[in-house]
Amino acid sequence: MTIAAFSSAEAGDQLGGGDGVDSNSGVWKGINASAGGENIISTSSPIVGSRSWIIDPVNATGDKYGIVHQRFEPDSNRITRGVFMWAFQTPTVFYDRAISLMEIQHDDNTDELVRRLILRSTGTDTLALQDKDEDQIGSDGGTDLQVDIGTNQTTLLLYFWDFPSAAISRDIVWLWHVSTGWSKEIDVTNHGDHSNAGKLGVAQFSLGTFLGKGASATVGGTFKLDEVGVMDLNTSPNTTPFGSMECHFKIPDGDGDDSDWSTHAFQNVDEIPPDQAGIDTATAIGKQTYDIAAADSGDDPLAVIVSGSIKNTGSANADVTHRGYIRNAAGTRNFGPTGAETRRAYSPIGNQNHSWAIFNEFDGSPITETIFNGLQAGLEFVAQDAGGDDLEVDTVGLEYAVEGTVALPTDFPDITAPLGTGVDEQAVMGII
């Protein structure tokens, strides 16, 4: 099991303008924040920590709202068995139409839905799961979540999928409530209808709706999201997943050992939220790192991401090729994938080409508290196009994920059998 994506709202800014790229944190970005207040990172009554994403389906621009993450090289990097988890604070009032809570897709093709979880509003709210054709394939009967509408109750949602072939599938949704714990709300076996043009698996994850959910609600309140994570269960070492996640963002507290850029001052890039005042700039290729504040005592990070806010400063419409990385004092470096940045507005590191620098280990070993406390956050300016544009960094840091306090549901499927070795997939899924 590896953590494929994670983040909280802790590292994000509160600008919420433009095309949504300013309303971001870690590997998640706003889907449509140009008006109406959707996707804003709020400090008012956060779910956990000091910030949450606040989503407003009623006042969304058009029919799209929420946050989205896409994996690097989605055509070859889809997850066929995984878990999608998030903390959810219920809206203050009922919606007059169904809204989308979650969507998964093969990639960023807007025509290729795989599954959608909706919150139906017909006087009694209920969860319902749709397939790629938007047909309902399962619901919770409206007996659990509806009692929390109007109370700002914080719950956890956990979605498990397994798509080993076009015909075989398993979809399960659990809801966690503070007074009752986990309850299985939806469990659908072998519905299929998840493959488009022979594609299997998921590479894009949305909370809200990236595709657009038809007619928008005209009555209803906002809801909040936080502590979002995606686990890939088909990857080594195949360990048991967990039921909840906590994320922490650590800012620079000193200049690192790599210092190739024209400016290098950690005080320029340590603001939360980003202030776009002091910045560090790369005018030529080279590496730069920053020392990072220590992890919370007792935390052994399960995954780390180089997170922050960058933009292309030039006017030549040229690519600024870059990549995030982590290094230690001994000079060992682990690099993320290379991406290109052409945006003139600040956006998340790795956003434009989905080249997120996520690390589940460092130099082949699990990232312990001690290892994390010796890491530096790095950015490499890899190449300039002929136009000679520069790379500007407003904030950079390391965000990490640890297991939360809520354990996995006791009725989670058995996935302990070794994968990729000819095991009967249906037996592994508990179908037979």
LINZI-V518493 format. One record per helix or strand of 3 or more residues. SS is the DSSP state (helix for helix, strand for strand). FROM is the first residue (numbers start at 1). TO is the last residue. If there is no record, write none. Layout:
BEGIN
ss/from/to
SS/FROM/TO
SS/FROM/TO
END
This chain:
BEGIN
ss/from/to
strand/2/7
strand/28/30
strand/40/42
strand/52/55
strand/65/70
helix/74/76
strand/81/89
strand/99/105
strand/113/120
strand/126/130
strand/136/139
helix/145/148
strand/154/162
strand/170/177
strand/181/189
strand/204/209
strand/223/232
strand/245/259
helix/266/268
strand/280/282
strand/286/292
strand/303/312
strand/320/327
strand/333/335
strand/339/341
helix/369/373
strand/376/384
strand/391/403
helix/425/428
END
